[in-house]
Amino acid sequence: MSMTTGVATPPTPVPLHTQGTDALRVVAMATILLVMLVGANPFHDGTAPENAASGAGGNLGNQILFLIMGGVAGTILVARGRAALRPLASLPVLLMLAWLAVSTGLSIEPLVSARRLVSLVIMTAAAVAFLLAARDTRQFATVLGATTLGIVALSYLGLVLVPERAMHTALDIIEPEHAGSWRGLYPHKNAAGAAMGAFVFIGLFWAGMGQRVLGILLAVAAAIFLVFTKAKTSVAIAPAVLVLTWLCTLSGATLWRRLVLLVPLCVLLTLTVGSVLVPQVGAFVANVASDPTFTGRTEIWAFAADNIARRPIAGYGYGAFWESVFYGGGADAATWVNRATDAHDGYLNTALESGLVGLALTAWWLVWAPVTDLQSRSAGRRLDPLAMLFLRLWLFAILVAVFESVFYQATNGLYFLLVVSVLGLRYLARARVIAGGEDRP
């Protein structure tokens, strides 16, 4: 029997003797999702001084959860065998992995970079394991939908039972100006907004896979929560993603889909980061935008760009720049840059950490290659529910990354979903040529 990934296997009846294995699959997938989408500190206390302190040493709870998740992921990958991993050995993926290793070796903080790289490897292994664990697409949809529905339900329950933990308050030590914004299980409204935006797409996928009532309930509940997070980036981008991915169904032509999916990203980058780098663009944005600083981001983008120019090829090392500058007090204390822990732009942050080479490779494997894989799977107008889910999650993440440092953040749930979607599209494109032995659980 040819081996396929869990998400590419057609649904089949489950014999009684395999139900125990099925339970293990479900538990493993739900564990990975909860670790990546919730973490070790749900209902963050914004008034606690320890939660406002430096996180340079890492979170012990998250480290323990990552070790558990790594064990679960490793077991799944060993059970599946090397043949199941073969489709992921594409040139852009392999080159990016190699360059991250180089960036770590050349880092200004080698130990920091090495520690971060270990976490990233575990997270990536978990994303692959999550794709491989399911018996079939229906089980994949059920676990993904039910787990995220539980997260949304708990976030709403928190608003009733512990509102001071489920929304920002005026007593928050950091950013009390966000008082009233919902955040649910998450430490910040922007993290909650990104999660809820992604959950809308998961709900629509679940509905498309046959669970219409629960899927629509999840999508609507997540959409309402998203609005009340007041996370402007996710509130604006989520509906745009629905429109752009619908446009992809009007034609199956590769050129059409690249234009529909990638031109908006280029325009957004030009109007945001470009307003800092190109004076003419900055003047245009100042004339037409109500907030040409993008909530103060232009200051930090300029700071990031200046530092990229100092080490343009290899950058400062994976995960090292902000740990050195922020925790070491290297920034100008008179500006909010001194409180920043990232560039608030995934593309600039990548260039800071791994240089322009890393940025180019990131653009290849995270931005360009997924459209190629989509076309290998769905060259016609129609997109099946699974391909549409991966497409929406991918597009949402790369657009949000214009305003938030999504890429290569090992504990960032949206980056986890981005990797799942990119590798999921890769698996769907290559499913028919995965060879080898038996289809093992």
RAKAQUI-V87298 format. One record per pair of residues at least 4 apart in sequence whose ideal C-beta (glycine too) atoms are under 7 Angstrom apart, sorted by sequence separation. I is the first residue (numbers start at 1). GAP is how many residues later the second one is. D is the distance in whole Angstrom. If there is no record, write none. Layout:
# RAKAQUI-V87298
I&GAP&D / I&GAP&D
This chain:
# RAKAQUI-V87298
4&4&5 / 14&4&6 / 18&4&6 / 19&4&7 / 20&4&7 / 21&4&7 / 22&4&6 / 23&4&6 / 24&4&6 / 25&4&6 / 26&4&6 / 27&4&6 / 28&4&7 / 29&4&6 / 30&4&6 / 31&4&6 / 32&4&6 / 33&4&5 / 34&4&5 / 35&4&7 / 38&4&5 / 49&4&7 / 55&4&7 / 59&4&7 / 60&4&7 / 61&4&6 / 62&4&6 / 63&4&7 / 64&4&7 / 65&4&6 / 66&4&6 / 67&4&7 / 68&4&7 / 69&4&6 / 70&4&6 / 71&4&7 / 72&4&7 / 73&4&6 / 74&4&6 / 75&4&6 / 76&4&6 / 80&4&4 / 82&4&7 / 89&4&7 / 90&4&7 / 91&4&6 / 92&4&6 / 93&4&6 / 94&4&6 / 95&4&6 / 96&4&6 / 97&4&7 / 98&4&7 / 99&4&6 / 100&4&6 / 101&4&7 / 102&4&6 / 103&4&6 / 109&4&6 / 110&4&6 / 111&4&6 / 112&4&6 / 113&4&6 / 114&4&7 / 115&4&7 / 116&4&6 / 117&4&6 / 118&4&7 / 119&4&6 / 120&4&6 / 121&4&6 / 122&4&6 / 123&4&7 / 124&4&7 / 125&4&6 / 126&4&6 / 127&4&7 / 128&4&6 / 129&4&6 / 135&4&5 / 137&4&6 / 138&4&6 / 139&4&6 / 140&4&6 / 141&4&6 / 142&4&6 / 143&4&6 / 144&4&6 / 145&4&6 / 146&4&6 / 147&4&7 / 148&4&6 / 149&4&6 / 150&4&6 / 151&4&6 / 152&4&7 / 153&4&6 / 154&4&6 / 157&4&6 / 158&4&5 / 159&4&6 / 162&4&6 / 163&4&6 / 168&4&6 / 172&4&5 / 183&4&7 / 187&4&6 / 189&4&6 / 190&4&6 / 191&4&6 / 192&4&6 / 193&4&6 / 194&4&7 / 195&4&6 / 196&4&7 / 198&4&6 / 199&4&6 / 200&4&7 / 201&4&6 / 202&4&6 / 203&4&6 / 204&4&6 / 205&4&6 / 207&4&6 / 211&4&5 / 212&4&6 / 213&4&6 / 214&4&6 / 215&4&6 / 216&4&6 / 217&4&6 / 218&4&6 / 219&4&6 / 220&4&6 / 221&4&6 / 222&4&6 / 223&4&7 / 224&4&7 / 225&4&7 / 231&4&6 / 232&4&6 / 233&4&6 / 234&4&6 / 236&4&7 / 237&4&6 / 239&4&7 / 240&4&6 / 241&4&6 / 242&4&6 / 243&4&7 / 253&4&7 / 254&4&6 / 255&4&6 / 256&4&6 / 257&4&6 / 258&4&5 / 259&4&5 / 262&4&6 / 263&4&6 / 264&4&6 / 265&4&6 / 266&4&6 / 267&4&6 / 268&4&6 / 269&4&5 / 270&4&4 / 271&4&6 / 273&4&6 / 274&4&5 / 278&4&7 / 279&4&6 / 280&4&7 / 281&4&6 / 282&4&6 / 283&4&7 / 284&4&6 / 285&4&5 / 291&4&6 / 293&4&7 / 294&4&6 / 297&4&6 / 298&4&6 / 299&4&7 / 300&4&6 / 301&4&6 / 302&4&6 / 303&4&7 / 304&4&6 / 305&4&7 / 308&4&6 / 311&4&6 / 316&4&5 / 319&4&7 / 320&4&6 / 321&4&6 / 322&4&5 / 323&4&5 / 324&4&5 / 336&4&7 / 345&4&6 / 346&4&6 / 347&4&7 / 348&4&6 / 349&4&6 / 350&4&6 / 351&4&6 / 354&4&2 / 356&4&6 / 357&4&6 / 358&4&6 / 359&4&6 / 360&4&7 / 361&4&6 / 362&4&5 / 363&4&5 / 364&4&5 / 365&4&5 / 368&4&7 / 369&4&6 / 370&4&6 / 371&4&7 / 372&4&7 / 373&4&7 / 374&4&6 / 375&4&5 / 378&4&7 / 383&4&5 / 384&4&7 / 385&4&6 / 386&4&7 / 387&4&6 / 388&4&6 / 389&4&6 / 390&4&6 / 391&4&6 / 392&4&6 / 393&4&6 / 394&4&6 / 395&4&6 / 396&4&6 / 397&4&6 / 400&4&6 / 405&4&6 / 412&4&7 / 413&4&7 / 414&4&6 / 415&4&6 / 416&4&6 / 417&4&6 / 418&4&6 / 419&4&6 / 420&4&6 / 421&4&6 / 422&4&7 / 423&4&6 / 424&4&6 / 425&4&6 / 426&4&6 / 427&4&6 / 430&4&6 / 4&5&5 / 14&5&6 / 46&5&7 / 58&5&6 / 88&5&6 / 89&5&6 / 134&5&5 / 164&5&6 / 171&5&7 / 183&5&6 / 186&5&4 / 206&5&5 / 207&5&5 / 251&5&4 / 269&5&6 / 293&5&5 / 311&5&6 / 316&5&4 / 325&5&4 / 326&5&7 / 332&5&6 / 333&5&5 / 343&5&4 / 351&5&6 / 353&5&7 / 363&5&6 / 364&5&6 / 378&5&5 / 383&5&5 / 401&5&4 / 45&6&6 / 104&6&7 / 107&6&4 / 134&6&4 / 170&6&5 / 183&6&5 / 186&6&4 / 275&6&5 / 276&6&7 / 286&6&4 / 324&6&6 / 325&6&5 / 331&6&5 / 332&6&6 / 343&6&4 / 400&6&6 / 401&6&6 / 406&6&6 / 409&6&5 / 44&7&6 / 158&7&6 / 159&7&5 / 182&7&7 / 274&7&4 / 275&7&4 / 285&7&5 / 331&7&4 / 342&7&5 / 351&7&7 / 408&7&7 / 14&8&6 / 77&8&7 / 158&8&3 / 159&8&7 / 181&8&4 / 184&8&5 / 206&8&6 / 207&8&3 / 226&8&6 / 227&8&6 / 350&8&6 / 351&8&4 / 383&8&7 / 406&8&5 / 407&8&6 / 104&9&4 / 134&9&7 / 170&9&4 / 183&9&4 / 186&9&6 / 206&9&3 / 207&9&5 / 226&9&6 / 248&9&5 / 343&9&6 / 350&9&5 / 378&9&5 / 397&9&6 / 406&9&5 / 103&10&7 / 104&10&6 / 168&10&4 / 169&10&5 / 182&10&6 / 271&10&7 / 275&10&4 / 377&10&6 / 155&11&7 / 168&11&5 / 178&11&6 / 204&11&7 / 270&11&6 / 168&12&7 / 203&12&5 / 206&12&6 / 207&12&7 / 226&12&6 / 248&12&6 / 347&12&6 / 350&12&5 / 406&12&7 / 104&13&5 / 167&13&6 / 168&13&5 / 203&13&7 / 247&13&5 / 248&13&7 / 374&13&7 / 167&14&6 / 271&14&6 / 326&14&7 / 400&14&7 / 167&15&5 / 168&15&6 / 203&15&3 / 204&15&5 / 326&15&5 / 166&16&7 / 167&16&6 / 202&16&7 / 203&16&3 / 244&16&6 / 100&17&6 / 166&17&7 / 244&17&6 / 275&17&7 / 374&17&6 / 397&17&5 / 41&18&7 / 166&18&5 / 40&19&6 / 199&19&6 / 200&19&5 / 203&19&6 / 322&19&5 / 41&20&6 / 244&20&6 / 322&20&6 / 397&20&7 / 40&21&3 / 168&21&6 / 397&21&4 / 40&22&5 / 200&22&5 / 272&22&6 / 276&22&5 / 39&23&6 / 159&23&7 / 199&23&4 / 200&23&5 / 275&23&7 / 370&24&5 / 393&24&5 / 394&24&6 / 40&25&5 / 276&25&5 / 393&25&7 / 158&26&6 / 196&26&5 / 200&26&7 / 276&26&5 / 158&27&7 / 394&27&4 / 273&28&6 / 277&28&6 / 393&28&4 / 394&28&6 / 155&29&3 / 196&29&5 / 197&29&6 / 276&29&6 / 35&30&5 / 155&30&5 / 196&30&4 / 35&31&7 / 154&31&6 / 321&31&5 / 367&31&6 / 390&31&4 / 321&32&6 / 366&32&7 / 193&33&6 / 196&33&6 / 320&33&7 / 35&34&5 / 151&34&6 / 303&34&5 / 319&34&6 / 390&34&4 / 318&35&5 / 390&35&5 / 193&36&4 / 299&36&6 / 315&36&6 / 316&36&6 / 317&36&7 / 318&36&6 / 32&37&6 / 192&37&5 / 197&37&4 / 299&37&7 / 300&37&5 / 315&37&6 / 316&37&6 / 31&38&7 / 193&38&2 / 200&38&6 / 299&38&6 / 315&38&5 / 192&39&7 / 304&39&4 / 315&39&5 / 32&40&6 / 88&40&7 / 189&40&5 / 193&40&7 / 194&40&5 / 197&40&7 / 296&40&6 / 300&40&5 / 314&40&7 / 315&40&4 / 31&41&6 / 32&41&7 / 184&41&7 / 189&41&6 / 190&41&5 / 193&41&4 / 197&41&4 / 314&41&4 / 366&41&7 / 387&41&6 / 189&42&5 / 193&42&7 / 301&42&7 / 313&42&5 / 386&42&7 / 85&43&7 / 182&43&6 / 190&43&7 / 300&43&6 / 305&43&7 / 308&43&5 / 312&43&6 / 313&43&6 / 314&43&7 / 315&43&6 / 28&44&5 / 300&44&6 / 301&44&6 / 304&44&4 / 308&44&6 / 311&44&7 / 312&44&5 / 313&44&6 / 307&45&6 / 362&45&6 / 182&46&4 / 183&46&6 / 152&47&6 / 182&47&5 / 297&47&5 / 301&47&6 / 28&48&6 / 77&48&6 / 84&48&6 / 181&48&6 / 304&48&6 / 377&48&7 / 181&49&4 / 74&51&7 / 77&51&7 / 148&51&5 / 374&51&6 / 377&51&4 / 70&52&4 / 73&52&4 / 77&52&6 / 80&52&5 / 370&52&5 / 373&52&4 / 377&52&5 / 66&53&6 / 69&53&7 / 73&53&4 / 76&53&4 / 373&53&5 / 376&53&4 / 148&54&5 / 347&54&7 / 70&55&7 / 346&55&3 / 370&55&5 / 66&56&5 / 73&56&4 / 76&56&6 / 349&56&4 / 366&56&6 / 373&56&4 / 69&57&5 / 72&57&7 / 76&57&5 / 145&57&6 / 345&57&6 / 350&57&5 / 144&58&6 / 145&58&7 / 345&58&7 / 346&58&7 / 349&58&7 / 350&58&7 / 344&59&6 / 346&59&5 / 344&60&6 / 345&60&7 / 346&60&4 / 145&61&3 / 344&61&6 / 346&61&4 / 343&62&6 / 342&63&4 / 141&64&6 / 141&65&5 / 149&65&7 / 145&66&6 / 152&66&6 / 141&68&4 / 145&69&6 / 149&69&5 / 152&69&5 / 145&70&6 / 148&70&6 / 152&70&5 / 155&70&6 / 138&71&6 / 137&72&7 / 273&72&6 / 145&73&6 / 152&73&6 / 273&75&6 / 269&78&7 / 5&79&6 / 3&80&5 / 3&81&6 / 36&87&7 / 36&90&7 / 318&90&7 / 32&94&5 / 32&97&7 / 32&98&5 / 29&101&6 / 29&104&5 / 28&105&5 / 29&105&7 / 297&106&7 / 25&108&5 / 25&109&6 / 294&109&7 / 25&110&6 / 261&110&6 / 22&113&6 / 30&113&6 / 34&113&7 / 38&113&6 / 258&113&6 / 25&114&7 / 29&114&5 / 33&114&5 / 37&114&6 / 257&114&6 / 43&115&6 / 26&117&6 / 30&117&5 / 257&117&7 / 257&118&7 / 43&119&6 / 45&120&6 / 44&121&7 / 52&121&4 / 254&121&5 / 43&122&4 / 46&122&6 / 52&122&5 / 43&123&6 / 46&123&7 / 7&124&6 / 12&124&7 / 47&124&5 / 49&124&7 / 6&125&6 / 11&125&4 / 47&125&6 / 5&126&6 / 6&126&5 / 9&126&7 / 10&126&6 / 11&126&7 / 46&126&4 / 47&126&6 / 5&127&5 / 6&127&6 / 7&127&6 / 9&127&4 / 11&127&5 / 46&127&7 / 252&127&5 / 6&128&3 / 46&128&7 / 252&128&5 / 6&129&6 / 252&129&5 / 6&130&7 / 7&130&6 / 251&130&6 / 272&130&6 / 250&131&7 / 268&131&7 / 249&132&6 / 7&133&5 / 249&133&7 / 265&133&6 / 269&133&6 / 6&134&6 / 249&134&6 / 261&134&6 / 265&134&6 / 268&134&5 / 248&135&7 / 43&142&6 / 42&143&4 / 44&143&4 / 245&143&6 / 248&143&7 / 41&146&7 / 245&146&5 / 38&147&6 / 245&147&5 / 245&150&6 / 241&151&5 / 244&151&6 / 241&154&5 / 241&155&5 / 37&158&7 / 238&158&7 / 241&158&7 / 237&159&6 / 237&162&5 / 237&163&6 / 234&166&6 / 233&167&6 / 233&170&4 / 233&171&7 / 209&176&6 / 208&177&4 / 205&180&5 / 205&183&7 / 205&184&4 / 202&187&7 / 201&188&6 / 201&191&4 / 201&192&6 / 198&195&6 / 201&195&7 / 198&198&6 / 197&199&6 / 117&201&6 / 116&202&6 / 116&203&3 / 113&204&4 / 113&205&5 / 113&206&5 / 194&206&6 / 110&207&7 / 112&207&6 / 113&207&5 / 106&208&5 / 108&208&5 / 109&208&6 / 112&208&5 / 107&209&7 / 108&209&5 / 107&210&2 / 103&211&6 / 106&211&6 / 107&211&7 / 109&211&4 / 112&211&5 / 102&212&7 / 103&212&6 / 108&212&5 / 104&213&6 / 107&213&5 / 103&214&6 / 104&214&5 / 109&214&6 / 190&214&6 / 103&215&5 / 109&215&6 / 108&216&6 / 198&216&6 / 100&218&6 / 195&218&6 / 198&219&5 / 194&220&5 / 137&249&6 / 103&250&7 / 103&251&4 / 100&254&7 / 99&255&6 / 103&255&6 / 99&258&6 / 99&259&5 / 99&262&6 / 96&265&5 / 95&266&5 / 96&266&7 / 56&267&6 / 92&269&6 / 96&269&5 / 56&271&4 / 92&272&4 / 93&272&5 / 54&273&5 / 92&273&4 / 92&277&5 / 90&279&7 / 123&287&5 / 120&288&6 / 127&289&6 / 131&289&6 / 120&290&5 / 130&290&6 / 119&291&4 / 127&292&4 / 131&292&6 / 123&293&6 / 127&293&5 / 131&293&6 / 116&294&7 / 124&295&6 / 128&295&6 / 127&296&6 / 131&296&6 / 88&335&6 / 90&336&7 / 88&338&6 / 87&339&6 / 87&340&6 / 87&343&4 / 87&347&6 / 86&348&7 / 62&349&6 / 84&350&7 / 83&351&6 / 83&352&6 / 83&353&3 / 83&354&7 / 81&355&7 / 81&356&7 / 81&359&7 / 80&360&6 / 79&361&6 / 79&362&6 / 39&372&6 / 37&376&4 / 36&377&5 / 7&379&6 / 36&380&4 / 25&416&7 / 7&417&6 / 8&419&6 / 7&420&6 / 8&420&6 / 21&420&5 / 5&422&5 / 8&423&4 / 5&426&6 / 4&427&6 / 4&430&6 / 3&431&5 / 2&432&7 / 2&433&6 / 3&433&5 / 3&434&6 / 4&435&7 / 3&436&5 / 1&437&6 / 1&438&5
